[in-house]
């Protein structure tokens, strides 16, 4: 057993998010394109003496909003691996770099990091496919947080197929003052669509073509999110944020997942910097981050031997 394992897990943006009608099981069928970007949470897992239980510590931006008990997905990830030979006696120290409740899967990234870290810490040897299967029971975005890169997700988003992507894309993320509840955004989306026919979702062919070609202009035009209307309804300021992105020449803009973070595609790094400066000066957001994608999924970046 190791003395500690450090895992880094990325944020995600949904390049396309098609949401089907509400199903009898309480979920919506999804057709989405996940894209991992270079904003990260770091998690350090350390074994504790027998009987200590799970201990969770969180630092970084938004840490005060993160639960430190069994409702935390990282905590639940530790519990999920006990039947495979893991242990309840683990300390998890998380440093947040992904916005909390921002629609970028920060909680899922922490769960993915915990799964990868505990697997390494106790030498379980489960492999990424098994960890992704376990992660699917924790949350719809957890398997992709392990997978990384760019992938098409179906069903609840847990059935993943790696997407062909050429090159690197430059992003600007505009972070709101307060988070949005994912269930609330889904409920608002269902309310707004009540009485209308809701087709089964499909991934836009033009988006997949843009990814294969490495064409940021075509990709910007193809960005889609069926939850965007619901997010804007709950947070009208997002409409202004998206309008500013268009005004300042972003190739495309979209609410990330359930929001309220908005993602804007830039031509290159210099254009991304110009957009970031414009948004910072606009006064419509809490802060702005730049990142590139795609990047790798949750991975071990440091491990230390015991004694």
N, C-alpha and C positions, 0 to 999 in steps of 0.2 A: 504493500500500500504506500502511496506517495504522501508527502507532507502537505502538499497543496497543488492545486491545478488552477490555472487562469485561462478562461475562455472568453473570446471576443465574438459578439454576435451583432449583425447589422440590422439597421432599419429597413423597411420596405416601402415601396410606393406601388399602388395598383395602376398600371398603365391603362388597363381596361378593367372595368368591374361591372359585369352584367348580372343583374339580380332578378331571379325568377319569382313567381308567385309564392306566397306563404304556403308551406306544405303541412300535412297533418302532423308531422313530427315536430313542428314548431320552428323548423329551419327553412331557409330559402335555398333553392338551387342556384349555384353560382357558375359563371364562366368568367374567369379573371386571368390577367397576366400580371404575375408578381415580378418585381424588379428590385433586387437588393442594392442598397446604396450605402456610401461610406460615412454614415453616422452610426456610432457604435455604443453599446453597453458592454462593460467589462465585468466579469464575475469571477471571484476567487472562491474556490471551495476548499475547505480544510476539515479533516476528520476531527471529531471531538471524543472525549472519554465516554465510555458506555453509560447510557442513562442521561446524557446531556440534552438530547433532543435536537430539533432543528433550531438554529439561531440565524436570524436574517438581519443584515445591516445594509442600509441603502444611503448613498451619498450622491451629490451632484444636483443638477438643476431639476426641480420638481420632486426631489426626494421625499419631501413632507407629505406628498399626495399618494405615496406608494404604501399599500398595506404591508404590515410586518407579521402577518399571521397566516393561517391556513387558507385564506382566500387569495393569497399571492400565488401566481402561476409557477414561479420558481420553487416555492415551498411544496406545491403539489407535485412538481416534477421529481423532487427528492423522494416523496412518498411513493410515487408511481414506480420507482426503480427498486424499492425494497424487496418485492417478490423475485427480482432477478439477481439478488445478492447484494444490493446496496444497503444503506444504513440510515436510520433516523438521526443518527448522531453526527450531524454535519453543520458547519458554519458556512453561510453564504454571504459574501460581501460584494455588493453590486455598486458600481459607479455608473450613473446614468449619463449617457450622451444622446439618447433618443428622447424626443419629447414625450412627456407623460400624457396619456389620453389624447394623443395628437393624430390618431389614424395612421401611425407608422409602425404599429405592432411592437411597441417597446416591451409590453408585458410578455408577449409571445417570444420575443428575442431572449428575455431573461429565462423563460422556461426552457428554450432550446439550449441556452448556455448551461443551465443547470443539468440537463440531461447529458450533454457531452462531457461536462466536468465530472459528474458523479461516475459515469461510465469509466472515465480514465482514472479517477481517484482510487476506485476500488478494483480496477482491473477486470471489469465485467466482460469486456470484449464483445459487446452486443452488435456493434456495427451500425452504420448510419441508417440503413433501411429499417432495422428494428427500432432504433431511437425515433425515427419519423413516425412509425406506427404507434408507438407509445405517446408521442407528442400529439397525434391526431385526436386522442382521447381527452387531451387537456384543452385544446383550442384549435380553431380552424387555421390559424396562421402559423402554428408552431412547426409543422413539418417543413414549410418553406423556409422558416428561419434557420433550420438545419441545412436544407438543400442549398439555398443561396443562388446566386446568378440571376437568371431570368427563367421563369417557368409558367406554363399554363396550368391553372388550377380549376378543377371541376368538382361537382357535387357540392360539398360545403367548402371547397377550396383545398381539400386534403388530398385529392387525387392529382398528382403532379406529373407533368411531362416537360422535360427540359426544352427550352426554346432556343433556336439558333439565332445568335446575335453577332453582328460584326461591329467591332470598335467599342468606343466608350462614349457615354452620354453625360452631359454636364447639366446639373440641376441646381435650382435655387428653391429652398423651402422656407415658406413664410409662416412663422409660428404665432398662434393666437394667444391672447391673455389667459384664456381658460379653456380646458378640454371640453370634449363632447362625449356623451355616453353613446357607445355603439348601439346598444339595444334601443335607445331613444331615437336614434337616427333611422334605424330599421322601421320602428313603429310609425314614425312620421312619413317615411317613404310609402309604407303600406296605406296610411291614411290618405295621402295625396293621390294614390293610384286607385283608391276604392271605386268600384263600379266600372273600371276600365279593363279591357282585356290585357293581360300581362303575358307576353310570349316567353317561352323558354329561352334563356340567355345563350348567346353565341359570342365567340371571340371574333372581333373585326379582322377580316382578311387583310385589309390595308395596313393594319397595325403590325401584323406578323411580317408582311412584306417589307415594311419600313425597318423592322429590327434586323431582318436577314440582310438588307442592303446597307445597314448602318447609316441610314438617312435621317438626320435629326429633324429636318423640315417636314418630311412626310410623317414622322412619328408624332411631332407636335400637333399636326392636324388630326391625327387618329386617336388622341387621348379621349377616353370615355369613362364615365362613372355614373351608374344609375342611382347611387346614393347621394349624389351631389345636390339634387333638388331638395331632398329632405334635410340635408345639412344646412343649406342656405336658408331654408324655411325656419329652422331653429336658430340660426345665427346669420341674420341678414347682412352683416358687415362682410361676410365672405364674398358676396356679389361684388362689392367695391374692390376687394383685394384682387379678384379675378379680372376685373375691368382694368385695374392699374397695370397688371401684368401684360395685358393686351396692348395698352397704351404705350408701354415702354419696350415693346418689340419682342416679348417672349415668343418663342416658336409655338408654344402651346401651354395651357395651364389647366389644372384639374384639382379638385379637392382630393386629398390623399385618403383613400379608404372611407371611413365614416367621419373624417375630419377631426378638428377644424384646420389642421395644417394644409396649406395649399402648395402644390408642387408646380414649378415652372421650368420648362426646358429651354436651355440656351444653346446658341450655336457652338460656343467654345468656352474656354476658361475666362477669357477676357470679357466676353459678353455676359457670362454669369456674374462676374464681379460688378459690371455696370448695373445689372438688374438688382443685385443685392444692395448696392448703394442707393438706388432709386427707392426701393422698398423701405430701407432704413430711414430715409428722409421723409417718407410719406406719412408716418405716424399712425398707420393702420394696423400695426402688428407689435408683438412683444419683442421679437428678435428674428433674425434672418440667418440661415445656414446655407452653405454651399457644399455640394458633394458630387461625386461621380458614381456611375454605375454602368454595368453590373459589377458586384464584388462577391467574394466567397461567403458562404454561410458560416454558421457558428463553428469555430475551430479553436483548438488548444494553441495558446500563444506562449505559455510558460508552464513548466511543471518542475517541482522540486522533490527530491528524494527525502525520505524520512531518515533522521539521525545521521 
